[in-house]
Amino acid sequence: MLELFKQLNTLEDVEKFIQATSADTDAQSRENITIEYKEAHQKFSNTNEVGKDVSAFANSEGGLIFYGIACDNNDKTKPIRISGLHHPNIESLDRIINSHIHYPIKGIQKKLIPPNGDPKVMLLYIPQSDESPHQNGDQKYYIRLGTESRPMPHYLVELHFGKRRKPKLSINFEKLPKPDTCHAEPWSERLNLHLSLINSGNGIAKYVRVIFLFPQSDQYLKSSDQGHFSHDRRYTLLSNYSPGNRAWEFKDYQDVVHPRASIEIGNVLLNYQHELICDPEIEEKNPVFEWEAFAEEMEPQKGKVILTSLFS
């Protein structure tokens, strides 16, 4: 449909397309699952109807809506002539789409034919959305079935939500040089760990928040300031968030994390007893820190970091 949208640039192009449809009862350019014709020489009186058609295409295979085309009274799928535009509808269409459809549909393109002077036809290209289902202003979800935009049954709504592109966040860190082998006596080691946030999902992570929990009283991870993010305004120390742990909250509502990308989220200071890395059983029960990540349209992600995972 995008290719057809690009090819139709003049009234002659549209006339030729309509005439081919009218002459051929089996023409693919009749109204179908990806093409809709609408009269628009009068003011849009039913905004829900406009939003219904646009959202239905986005929730299906995408498509092209021709505004300003009259169809045969005896065969509503067959366009017969250019009927023209009520010019205020040009602006109204944008307003209806922006205010009546949730979430916003990405990639919509609009074209006026002719582009200058007195436009007679308005083409609207709607891509198949990766973020379906989109809800119309009447609180319903629509899908394209043949030549009609019909409400989705409940199971299809659930299916679309399950297919929606979503982010998946995890914590990554810069590997450190491996320390010497164990000493006879336990001794303390101080680490400065560089952290980043990775999005391994297929959706953009927005409104990102991460909670870090560092044990304060464990015998192997001793320090009153265990887990410290200094001079970073994105971090807040949370009091009484988790008994026995020092809790820090990272929050960034300005930036986003794109799929298969990462962002740096600062450095953290750690203190541990060197003895800890000599006993895997002890280490597994005493993670250096635990984390939980939150983002819009993402199930909370959890994880923990053990000491030996920090070393190359």
Buried (B, 14 or more C-beta within 10 A) or exposed (E): BEEBBEEBBEBEBBEEBBEEBBEEEEBEBBBBBBBBBBBBBEEBEEBBBBBBBBBBBBBBBBBBBBBBBBBEEEEEBBBBBBBBBBBEBBEBBEEBBEEBBBBEBEEBEBBBBEEEEEBBBBBBBBBBBEBBBBBBBEEBBBBBEEBEBEBBEEEBBEEBEEEBBBBBBBBBBEEEEEBEEBEEEBEEBEBEBBBBBBBBBEBBBBBBBBBBBBBBEBEBBBBEEBBBBEEEEBBEEBEEEBEEBBBBBBBBEEEBBEBEEBBEBBBBBBBBBBBBBBEEEBBEEBBBBBBBBBBBBBEEBEEEBBBBEBEE
